[in-house]
Amino acid sequence: MNIINANELKKRGVSAIESALLHDSDVAISVRGQTRFVVVNLDYFQQLREYELEKAVRDAKEDLAAGRFVVETAAQHKERIMAKYGL
């Protein structure tokens, strides 16, 4: 992963990111010596989002198969959540 420090980003702007993305799928932005942000191109980001959604569906199916779910009304759900968080 390429790393761009904040000063370079201030000087070169988006062109610093574009140059770095030519060589890698992601670029880290370093602020005061610590990596704080990661920039990816839009196609790669959309692919990551698809993976995230596929995992969420897989996890939900596993929960259903294992019986890890609750059947309740909206009002019951609201009460349960509010009690859980002390609201």
Buried (B, 14 or more C-beta within 10 A) or exposed (E): EBEBBBEBBEEEEEEBBEEBBEEEBBBBBBEEEEEEEEBBBEEEEEEEEEEEEEEEEEEEEEEEEEEEEEEEEEEEEEEEEEEEEEE
